[in-house]
C-alpha cells in the first residue's frame, strides 16, 4: 500500500514540475525572468520547452 501511495505522489509531483516549467518558460519568453533565475530542478525542462517553441534567447 505504501508503494502505491509513493507512486501516486511521484506522478502528481511530476505534473506540478511540468506545469511550473511551462510557467517559467512563459515568463522567460515575455522577458520577465532569465534562464539563470529558473531553479536547477526545472532548468532542463524549461530549456526543452523554449527549444520546442523555437525561441531564441
C-alpha positions as a printed Julia matrix, in Angstrom:
57×3 Matrix{Float64}:
  0.0    0.0     0.0
  2.82   2.39    0.84
  4.48   1.85   -2.55
  1.21   2.73   -4.29
  1.0    5.96   -2.32
  4.59   6.82   -3.2
  3.93   6.07   -6.86
  0.85   8.3    -6.94
  2.72  11.06   -5.13
  5.51  10.83   -7.7
  3.01  11.12  -10.57
  1.29  14.13   -9.0
  4.55  15.93   -8.25
  5.82  15.24  -11.75
  2.78  17.02  -13.16
  3.46  20.03  -10.94
  7.06  20.19  -12.13
  5.9   20.19  -15.75
  3.35  22.92  -15.0
  5.95  25.09  -13.29
  8.35  24.58  -16.2
  5.7   25.96  -18.55
  5.17  28.94  -16.25
  8.89  29.72  -16.15
  9.23  29.29  -19.93
  6.37  31.75  -20.43
  7.99  34.27  -18.1
 11.3   33.93  -19.95
  9.67  34.43  -23.35
  7.91  37.54  -22.03
 11.2   38.88  -20.66
 10.15  38.8   -17.0
 12.71  36.13  -15.96
 16.01  34.79  -17.26
 17.1   31.18  -17.57
 19.56  31.77  -14.73
 16.64  32.61  -12.42
 15.0   29.22  -13.01
 15.56  26.69  -10.2
 18.06  23.98  -11.18
 15.39  21.29  -10.78
 13.33  22.87  -13.57
 16.02  24.27  -15.85
 16.28  21.29  -18.22
 12.51  21.12  -18.65
 12.33  24.87  -19.3
 15.14  24.69  -21.86
 13.29  21.88  -23.69
 10.06  23.89  -23.76
 11.81  27.0   -25.07
 13.61  24.92  -27.7
 10.31  23.34  -28.79
  8.84  26.83  -29.17
 11.85  27.77  -31.34
 12.52  30.88  -29.25
 15.99  32.43  -29.47
 17.3   33.77  -26.16
